[in-house]
Amino acid sequence: MADTNLTSADSLEKNHKTKTIPELLCGPFLRKVDKTQAIIWFVTSAEHKYSVQLKQQSHKLSFQQTLQNIQIGSQCFINQIHCKVEDSWPLNQNIGYQIEKVVNGKKHKLDLTSATLNGESSPAFIVKDKLSSVIQGSCRKPDHPAPDAFATIGKQLNDGSLTRPDYLIMAGDQIYADDVAAPMLVACQYLSKKLGLYSATHELGAVSKQQLDWRYSLFNRSTLFPKKQDQSWFAKFWHGDNIVSARHHENHLIGLDEFFACYLLTWSSQCWSLVYEQTLEAKEQLKANQQTIYQNELDHLTGFIESLPLFAQVVANIPTVMIFDDHDITDDWNLTADWEEHIYGNTITNNMIRDGLLSYTLFQGWGNCPEKVEDLIEQISELSKSKDFASEEFTEVIHLHNQWHYSIKTEPAIVVLDTRTHRWRSETSTKNPSGLMDWERLEQFEKHLFKPQNSVLVVSAAPVFGVKSIEVIQKACELLGKELLVDVENWMAHQGSAKKLMEMLRHDSAPDEVIILSGDVHYSFCFSAMRRFSSDTDKIWQLTCSGFKNEFPQGLLKFFDFIDRFLYSEHSILNLFTKRRKMEIEHHPLLSRKGKHERHLHSQSAAGLVTLNEKGLLAEYRLISGQGETHLFDLNEQ
């Protein structure tokens, strides 16, 4: 039985003083799982011949397995075991797993007690013949004061109040590479030294180790980034001359080893135990005003760290898929053609994006769909042998890689869209927002959408049907040339991509229900859409949950909630002036404990629990908040 007590700051300091690096640094994570395969991902401090044993009750299962590992530091190895079975796993049954290693010809089990749910003898997964529920969300910022929704999920899984969902979908911003808390950056550098993490020493555009050292760069990294050249005085005044457009990039990750360390510290309490005391002591080297900021961020981080064991239990027992959004790399990633021109045209920022993608490949993309990144993994593995991941050839390869999207063969299918690297650039101005997907990728998505099926789960980081009042403000900022100010990243911002997407969703070949799962916006809502002036009952659900550990300002969200319901209600004439005019949009309110309707937009940190019926159609949508509360949306017609 697992110990669900949270890690305390005192124990973190105690573990650091032992100076013992644990063998299991991070994980295990259950990644892609379907009827014929299961992927288990984990990070260790030593290289061994690891294998997995699978049991259904006391019966050992027979299957094929392949271990791949990549060394990313002198004491850091990423391992992935791909298990395959010829026919099918036992369906709707608990399948326990244990990771073993071979040392001197003898097998030894890794201690996975902390990853085991109460009442279980080992971590486990269940392969369903049909999906009945999934957990979804995005935006998990370690230093945000909001509580982590994963802590609530973990507690409810352990006490039995939550039935284990069939899948966990993390729809972006699994790390925040741009908006980094000062203690997190300090901890990243200490962990890099502790584990001997490799980096990438680029020949061109390199920032020296001394420049990156937190003692010289903390709160001041924005000065390390280049400025735009040949700007007119007006363009410089109105648009600014920063190439990196992130509003908070004083502690932006730059070195590849920092990206590696940030993932480990966002996912693992074991890694924090190695560096927590040093991170705490670093405050004394700062100026008085910086110490106040540092301590405040460290207080929020400490609460986050204490909940990490519960996060570890969740990802060890629920198959998990992920897709990037902008903060996994940098804010506003590929927002406009002008942004791309400046970022990729400078070696420093080009290398930074490249290193962000390399770390994404190892920590997220690999477990989503190994065959999609097989060529990248082979090259990364080869580069690791030199203990330095720098390579101009690989930089070009990873920037040109166009297979980040994928699908999972569940019933209904899960189709995960890449809305970051397939942009449809504006034809009118390089400063105008690009469409989230270009024509070619939308055509590929159409093939998935038009397959014979009752329903399909579509993962789009940004909502397809957003809050119109907010989108209007974003459009106004775009017209004023301030598109970077409010992140004008919505499907309706580009005429071509919006029109094509709406045509696909309204088509007769589309499934009875398209269930769109999104995040990004830091608030949650439930909308539905149907064709106007049609007797067809096909429905599109927009289920948005954000963030796992992030929130929109509550007072401001109440204002937008009122304005949106007032100006863009179901029968409002203003809908005729939108790109979704041929769709009838319904806003589904939250239900209070007394059964009364509350507001439509919810700002607390939360995870979305999507429940499906036997036909794969939406049966229920509720939020599990970081505060331990449950909120149910009313799905009935209003």
C-alpha positions in Angstrom: 0.0 0.0 0.0 1.4 3.4 -1.0 2.2 6.1 1.5 0.1 9.1 0.4 1.7 11.6 2.9 3.0 14.6 1.1 6.8 15.3 1.0 7.7 18.0 3.5 10.3 20.7 3.1 12.1 19.2 6.1 12.4 15.8 4.4 13.7 17.5 1.2 16.5 19.1 3.2 17.3 15.9 5.0 17.4 13.9 1.7 19.8 16.5 0.3 22.2 16.1 3.2 22.5 12.4 2.5 23.9 13.3 -1.0 22.6 10.0 -2.3 21.3 10.1 -5.8 18.4 7.7 -6.1 18.3 5.2 -8.9 14.8 6.2 -10.0 15.0 9.9 -10.7 11.6 10.4 -12.4 8.6 8.2 -13.2 7.5 5.7 -14.2 5.0 7.3 -16.6 2.4 5.2 -18.4 2.4 6.6 -21.9 0.6 5.4 -25.0 -1.5 2.3 -24.3 -4.0 0.6 -26.6 -5.2 -3.0 -27.1 -1.8 -4.2 -28.5 0.8 -2.1 -26.9 1.9 -0.2 -23.7 4.8 2.2 -23.3 6.5 2.8 -19.9 8.9 5.8 -19.6 11.2 6.6 -16.7 14.5 8.3 -15.8 17.3 6.6 -13.8 20.7 7.7 -12.5 22.5 4.6 -13.8 22.3 2.5 -17.0 21.0 -1.0 -16.6 19.2 -3.6 -18.7 15.7 -2.8 -17.5 12.6 -4.9 -18.3 8.9 -5.0 -17.4 6.9 -7.8 -15.9 3.2 -7.6 -16.5 0.6 -9.5 -14.4 -3.1 -9.9 -14.6 -4.0 -10.9 -11.0 -1.3 -13.6 -10.3 -1.0 -14.6 -13.9 2.2 -13.4 -15.8 1.4 -12.1 -19.3 3.4 -13.1 -22.3 4.5 -10.3 -24.6 7.4 -8.8 -26.5 9.3 -5.8 -25.1 12.0 -3.5 -26.3 14.1 -1.2 -24.1 15.7 2.0 -25.5 17.7 4.4 -23.4 19.4 7.7 -24.0 22.0 9.1 -21.7 21.5 12.9 -21.1 24.0 13.2 -18.2 26.8 11.4 -16.4 24.1 10.2 -14.0 20.9 10.6 -16.0 19.4 8.1 -18.4 16.0 8.3 -20.1 14.5 4.8 -20.5 11.5 3.7 -22.5 10.1 0.2 -22.7 7.8 -0.6 -25.5 5.6 -3.6 -24.8 3.7 -5.3 -27.6 1.3 -8.3 -27.6 0.2 -10.1 -30.8 -3.6 -10.3 -30.1 -4.7 -8.0 -27.3 -4.2 -7.3 -23.7 -6.8 -8.7 -21.3 -9.6 -6.0 -21.7 -11.3 -4.3 -18.8 -8.9 -6.0 -16.3 -6.3 -4.6 -14.0 -2.8 -5.2 -15.4 0.0 -4.6 -12.8 3.5 -3.9 -13.8 6.9 -4.1 -12.2 10.2 -2.7 -13.5 13.2 -5.0 -13.1 16.9 -4.7 -13.8 19.6 -7.3 -14.4 22.8 -7.0 -12.4 25.5 -9.7 -12.6 22.9 -12.0 -14.1 20.4 -11.5 -11.3 17.1 -9.7 -11.5 16.3 -6.9 -9.0 13.0 -5.1 -8.7 12.9 -1.3 -8.7 11.0 0.1 -5.7 7.8 1.4 -7.1 5.9 1.6 -3.8 5.6 5.4 -4.0 4.0 5.1 -7.5 1.4 2.5 -6.3 -2.2 3.5 -5.5 -3.7 2.4 -2.2 -5.1 -1.1 -2.3 -2.8 -2.2 -5.2 0.4 -4.3 -5.0 2.0 -2.4 -7.9 1.3 0.3 -10.4 -1.2 -0.8 -12.9 -3.3 0.1 -16.0 -6.6 -1.0 -17.5 -7.2 -1.4 -21.3 -10.8 -0.7 -22.0 -12.7 -2.1 -25.0 -14.3 1.3 -25.2 -13.3 4.5 -23.5 -15.6 5.5 -20.6 -13.7 8.5 -19.2 -10.7 10.7 -19.7 -9.0 13.4 -17.6 -7.9 16.5 -19.6 -6.3 19.9 -19.0 -3.2 22.0 -19.5 -1.0 24.7 -18.1 0.8 23.5 -15.0 3.0 26.3 -13.7 4.9 25.2 -10.6 5.2 28.6 -8.9 1.6 29.7 -9.4 -0.2 30.2 -6.1 -3.1 28.0 -7.2 -3.1 24.5 -5.9 -2.2 21.7 -8.3 -5.3 19.8 -9.5 -3.2 16.6 -9.7 -3.1 16.6 -5.9 -6.9 16.3 -5.8 -6.9 13.6 -8.5 -4.3 11.6 -6.7 -6.2 11.8 -3.4 -9.4 10.8 -5.0 -7.8 7.9 -6.8 -6.4 6.7 -3.5 -9.6 7.0 -1.4 -11.7 5.5 -4.2 -14.0 8.5 -4.8 -12.6 8.7 -8.3 -12.7 5.7 -10.6 -9.5 5.5 -12.6 -10.0 7.3 -15.9 -8.9 5.5 -19.1 -6.6 8.2 -20.3 -4.9 11.4 -19.1 -4.6 14.1 -21.8 -2.1 16.9 -21.1 -2.8 19.5 -23.8 0.1 21.9 -23.5 2.4 23.9 -21.2 3.6 20.9 -19.3 6.6 23.1 -18.5 7.0 26.9 -18.6 10.3 27.5 -20.3 9.9 31.2 -20.6 8.2 32.3 -17.4 10.5 30.6 -14.9 10.5 31.3 -11.2 13.9 32.4 -9.9 14.2 29.4 -7.4 13.3 27.1 -10.2 16.1 28.4 -12.4 18.6 28.1 -9.5 17.4 24.5 -8.9 17.8 23.7 -12.6 21.4 24.7 -12.5 22.2 22.9 -9.3 20.5 19.7 -10.6 22.4 20.0 -13.8 25.6 19.9 -11.9 24.5 17.2 -9.5 23.5 14.8 -12.4 26.2 16.0 -14.8 23.5 16.9 -17.4 24.8 17.3 -21.0 24.0 20.4 -22.9 24.6 21.7 -26.5 27.6 23.8 -27.1 26.6 25.5 -30.3 29.4 26.9 -32.5 27.4 29.9 -33.5 25.1 31.9 -31.3 26.3 30.3 -28.1 25.7 32.0 -24.7 28.6 31.1 -22.4 28.2 29.1 -19.2 29.3 32.1 -17.2 26.7 34.3 -18.8 24.0 31.7 -18.0 25.2 31.2 -14.4 22.3 32.2 -12.1 24.6 34.4 -10.0 25.0 36.7 -13.0 21.8 36.2 -15.0 19.0 35.8 -12.4 16.2 38.3 -13.1 18.3 39.6 -15.9 18.3 37.1 -18.8 16.3 39.4 -21.1 19.6 41.2 -21.7 21.1 38.0 -23.1 18.7 38.0 -26.0 19.2 40.0 -29.2 17.2 42.9 -30.3 15.5 43.5 -33.7 17.6 45.4 -36.1 16.7 48.1 -38.7 13.5 49.1 -36.9 12.0 52.5 -37.7 11.5 54.7 -34.6 7.7 54.2 -34.8 8.0 50.4 -35.1 10.4 50.3 -32.2 8.1 52.5 -30.1 4.9 50.7 -31.0 5.9 47.1 -31.5 9.1 47.1 -29.4 12.5 45.7 -30.4 12.6 42.5 -28.3 13.0 39.4 -30.5 11.7 37.2 -27.6 8.1 38.4 -27.1 7.4 36.6 -23.8 6.3 39.2 -21.3 8.1 37.5 -18.5 11.4 36.2 -19.7 13.8 37.5 -17.1 14.6 33.9 -16.2 14.0 32.2 -19.6 15.6 28.8 -20.0 18.3 28.9 -22.6 20.8 26.0 -22.1 19.6 22.5 -23.1 20.6 21.1 -19.7 18.3 23.7 -18.2 15.4 22.3 -20.2 16.2 18.8 -19.1 16.4 19.9 -15.5 13.2 21.8 -15.7 11.3 18.7 -16.8 12.8 16.7 -14.0 11.9 19.3 -11.4 8.4 19.8 -12.7 7.7 16.0 -12.5 9.8 14.6 -9.7 10.1 15.2 -5.9 13.2 12.9 -5.9 15.1 15.5 -8.0 14.0 18.3 -5.7 15.4 16.4 -2.7 18.9 16.6 -4.3 18.9 20.4 -4.7 16.3 21.9 -2.3 18.6 23.0 0.4 21.0 24.7 -2.0 18.1 26.4 -3.7 17.0 27.7 -0.3 20.4 28.9 0.7 20.9 30.8 -2.7 18.5 33.5 -1.5 21.2 34.9 0.8 23.3 35.9 -2.3 20.6 38.2 -3.7 19.8 41.8 -3.1 17.2 42.6 -0.5 14.4 43.4 -3.0 15.2 40.2 -5.0 15.1 38.1 -1.8 11.5 39.0 -1.2 10.5 37.9 -4.7 12.6 34.8 -4.4 11.1 33.8 -1.1 7.6 34.3 -2.3 8.2 32.1 -5.4 10.0 29.5 -3.2 7.0 29.3 -0.9 4.7 28.6 -3.8 7.2 26.1 -5.2 7.4 24.3 -1.9 3.7 23.7 -1.8 4.0 22.3 -5.4 6.9 20.0 -4.5 5.0 18.6 -1.6 2.2 17.5 -3.9 4.5 15.9 -6.5 4.2 12.3 -5.0 0.5 12.4 -5.8 1.3 13.6 -9.4 3.7 10.6 -9.7 0.9 8.2 -8.7 -1.5 9.6 -11.3 0.9 9.4 -14.2 2.2 5.9 -13.2 -1.4 4.5 -13.2 -3.2 6.3 -16.1 -2.0 6.1 -19.7 -0.8 9.7 -20.5 -0.5 11.5 -23.8 0.9 15.0 -24.3 1.2 17.8 -26.9 3.1 21.0 -26.7 1.8 24.5 -26.6 3.8 27.7 -26.6 5.2 27.8 -23.1 6.8 24.3 -23.5 9.2 26.2 -25.9 8.6 30.0 -25.5 5.6 32.3 -25.3 3.9 33.2 -28.6 5.8 30.4 -30.4 5.2 30.9 -34.2 2.4 33.4 -33.6 3.1 35.5 -36.7 5.4 35.2 -39.7 7.2 38.3 -38.5 7.9 36.5 -35.2 9.2 33.5 -37.0 11.5 35.6 -39.2 13.2 37.2 -36.3 13.4 34.2 -33.9 14.7 31.7 -36.5 16.8 34.4 -38.2 19.0 34.8 -35.0 21.3 32.0 -34.0 20.8 32.4 -30.2 17.0 32.2 -30.3 17.0 29.6 -33.1 19.2 27.3 -31.0 17.0 27.9 -28.0 13.9 26.8 -29.9 15.8 23.8 -31.2 16.9 22.8 -27.7 13.3 23.2 -26.4 12.1 20.8 -29.2 14.9 18.3 -28.4 13.9 18.2 -24.8 10.2 17.9 -25.8 11.1 15.0 -28.0 12.7 13.0 -25.1 10.3 13.9 -22.3 7.0 14.2 -24.2 7.0 13.3 -27.9 8.7 9.9 -27.6 6.0 8.3 -25.5 3.1 9.7 -27.5 3.9 7.8 -30.7 7.5 6.4 -31.0 7.3 5.7 -34.7 6.6 9.4 -35.4 9.9 10.5 -33.8 12.0 7.4 -34.6 14.4 9.3 -36.8 14.9 12.0 -34.2 15.5 9.5 -31.4 18.2 7.8 -33.5 20.0 11.0 -34.1 19.7 12.2 -30.5 21.0 8.9 -29.2 24.0 9.2 -31.5 24.7 12.7 -30.4 24.5 11.7 -26.7 27.6 9.5 -27.2 29.7 12.7 -27.5 28.2 14.1 -24.3 27.1 17.2 -26.2 24.0 17.5 -28.3 25.2 20.4 -30.5 24.9 19.7 -34.2 24.0 22.1 -37.0 22.7 19.2 -39.1 20.3 18.1 -36.3 19.2 21.7 -35.7 17.9 21.8 -39.3 16.4 18.3 -39.0 14.3 19.0 -35.9 13.1 22.4 -37.2 11.8 20.6 -40.4 10.3 17.7 -38.5 6.5 17.8 -39.2 5.2 14.6 -37.4 4.4 15.9 -33.9 0.6 15.2 -34.4 -0.7 11.7 -33.8 -3.7 9.6 -33.0 -4.5 6.8 -30.5 -6.5 3.7 -31.7 -9.0 3.8 -28.9 -12.8 3.7 -29.3 -13.6 6.5 -29.8 -10.3 7.5 -31.3 -8.2 10.3 -29.8 -6.8 12.6 -32.5 -4.1 15.0 -31.2 -3.4 18.1 -33.3 -0.2 20.0 -33.7 -1.3 23.7 -33.7 2.2 25.1 -33.4 4.4 24.0 -36.3 1.9 23.8 -39.1 0.9 27.4 -39.2 -1.1 29.0 -42.0 0.7 32.3 -42.4 -1.3 35.5 -43.0 -1.5 36.5 -46.6 -2.1 40.2 -45.8 0.7 41.0 -43.3 3.6 39.2 -41.7 2.5 40.8 -38.4 -1.0 39.4 -38.5 -1.6 36.1 -36.6 -1.1 32.9 -38.5 -3.8 30.2 -38.7 -3.3 27.5 -36.2 -3.1 24.8 -38.9 -2.3 25.1 -42.6 -4.4 23.7 -45.5 -2.4 20.5 -45.9 -2.6 19.5 -42.2 -6.3 20.4 -42.1 -6.8 18.0 -45.1 -5.0 15.3 -43.1 -7.2 16.0 -40.1 -10.3 15.8 -42.3 -9.4 12.2 -43.2 -9.4 11.3 -39.5 -12.6 13.2 -38.9 -14.6 11.6 -41.8 -13.9 8.0 -40.9 -17.0 6.0 -40.0 -17.5 6.5 -36.3 -20.1 7.7 -33.8 -17.7 10.2 -32.1 -14.1 11.3 -32.0 -12.0 13.0 -29.3 -10.0 15.9 -30.8 -7.2 17.5 -28.8 -6.6 21.1 -29.8 -4.4 23.1 -27.4 -6.4 26.3 -28.2 -10.2 26.1 -28.1 -12.0 26.0 -31.5 -15.0 27.7 -30.0 -13.8 30.3 -27.6 -15.2 33.1 -25.6 -16.3 35.6 -28.3 -16.0 38.7 -26.1 -12.4 37.9 -25.4 -11.7 37.1 -29.1 -13.2 40.5 -30.1 -10.7 42.2 -27.7 -7.9 40.1 -29.2 -9.0 41.2 -32.7 -9.0 44.9 -31.7 -5.4 44.5 -30.4 -4.5 42.9 -33.7 -5.9 45.8 -35.6 -3.9 48.2 -33.4 -0.7 46.2 -34.1 -0.6 44.8 -30.6 -1.2 41.1 -31.4 1.6 40.0 -29.1 0.1 41.8 -26.1 -2.9 39.5 -25.7 -1.8 36.3 -27.5 -4.1 36.5 -30.5 -4.1 32.7 -30.9 -7.5 31.4 -31.6 -8.9 29.4 -34.5 -11.0 32.3 -35.7 -8.1 34.7 -36.0 -7.2 33.5 -39.6 -9.9 33.6 -42.3 -8.6 30.6 -44.3 -8.1 28.1 -41.4 -11.3 29.2 -39.7 -13.4 28.7 -42.9 -11.8 25.3 -43.7 -12.3 24.0 -40.1 -16.0 25.2 -39.9 -16.7 23.5 -43.3 -15.2 20.2 -42.0 -17.1 20.3 -38.7 -20.4 21.0 -40.5 -20.0 18.4 -43.2 -22.4 15.4 -43.4 -19.5 13.0 -43.1 -18.5 14.3 -39.7 -19.3 12.0 -36.7 -22.5 12.3 -34.6 -20.3 14.0 -32.0 -17.0 15.7 -32.2 -15.7 16.2 -28.7 -12.9 18.9 -28.7 -10.6 18.9 -25.7 -8.7 22.1 -25.1 -6.7 24.2 -22.6 -4.4 27.2 -23.0 -6.7 30.0 -21.7 -6.4 29.5 -17.9 -10.2 29.1 -17.4 -12.7 26.4 -18.0 -16.0 26.2 -19.9 -18.4 23.9 -21.8 -19.9 25.0 -25.1 -21.8 23.0 -27.7 -22.4 23.8 -31.4 -24.9 22.6 -34.0 -25.7 23.6 -37.6 -28.1 26.5 -37.9 -31.2 26.0 -40.0 -30.8 22.3 -40.0 -32.7 19.3 -38.6 -29.4 17.4 -38.3 -28.7 16.5 -34.6 -24.9 16.2 -35.0 -23.2 18.1 -32.2 -19.8 19.5 -31.5 -18.7 19.8 -27.9 -16.0 22.3 -26.9 -14.7 21.2 -23.5 -12.0 23.5 -22.2 -10.1 23.0 -19.0 -7.2 25.2 -18.0 -5.1 25.1 -16.0 -3.9 22.2 -13.9 -2.0 24.8 -11.9 -2.8 28.3 -13.3 -5.7 30.7 -13.2 -7.3 33.6 -15.0 -8.0 36.7 -12.7 -11.4 35.8 -11.2 -12.8 39.3 -11.2 -11.9 39.9 -14.8 -13.3 36.5 -15.8 -16.7 37.3 -14.2 -16.9 40.5 -16.3 -16.2 38.6 -19.5 -18.6 35.9 -18.5 -21.4 38.5 -18.2 -20.4 40.3 -21.4 -20.3 37.2 -23.5 -23.7 35.9 -22.3 -25.2 39.4 -22.9 -23.7 40.1 -26.3 -23.3 36.6 -27.8 -26.2 34.6 -26.5 -27.6 31.8 -28.6 -30.0 34.1 -30.6 -27.9 37.3 -30.6 -27.7 39.1 -33.9 -24.0 39.7 -33.3 -23.4 36.1 -34.0 -24.1 36.8 -37.7 -20.9 38.9 -37.9 -18.6 36.1 -36.7 -16.8 33.3 -38.6 -18.9 30.7 -36.8 -22.2 32.3 -38.0 -23.5 29.1 -39.5 -23.2 27.3 -36.2 -25.5 27.7 -33.2 -23.4 28.0 -30.1 -24.8 27.2 -26.7 -23.0 28.0 -23.4 -23.5 25.4 -20.7 -23.5 26.7 -17.2 -22.1 25.1 -14.0 -24.6 23.6 -11.6 -24.4 24.7 -8.0 -24.8 22.2 -5.1 -28.5 23.3 -4.9 -29.0 22.4 -8.6 -29.2 26.0 -9.7 -27.2 27.5 -12.6 -24.0 29.4 -12.0 -21.8 31.3 -14.4 -20.4 29.7 -17.6 -16.7 30.4 -17.1 -14.7 28.9 -14.2 -11.3 30.2 -13.2 -10.1 27.9 -10.5 -7.2 25.5 -11.2 -8.8 22.2 -12.3 -8.8 19.0 -14.4 -11.7 18.1 -16.6 -13.3 14.7 -16.2 -15.0 13.7 -19.5 -17.5 10.8 -19.1 -18.7 8.9 -22.2 -21.7 6.6 -22.7 -21.7 3.2 -24.4 -21.9 4.8 -27.8 -18.9 7.0 -27.1 -21.1 10.1 -26.8 -20.6 12.7 -24.1 -22.5 11.8 -20.9 -21.1 14.2 -18.4 -18.4 16.9 -18.0 -17.2 17.9 -14.6 -14.2 19.8 -13.1 -12.0 18.5 -10.3 -10.5 21.6 -8.8 -7.2 21.9 -7.0 -9.1 23.1 -4.0 -10.7 19.6 -3.8 -14.1 20.7 -5.1 -16.2 19.1 -7.9 -18.2 21.3 -10.4 -20.7 19.8 -12.9 -21.7 21.4 -16.2 -25.4 21.2 -17.2 -25.3 19.5 -20.6 -29.0 19.8 -21.3 -30.5 22.2 -23.8 -31.3 25.5 -22.2 
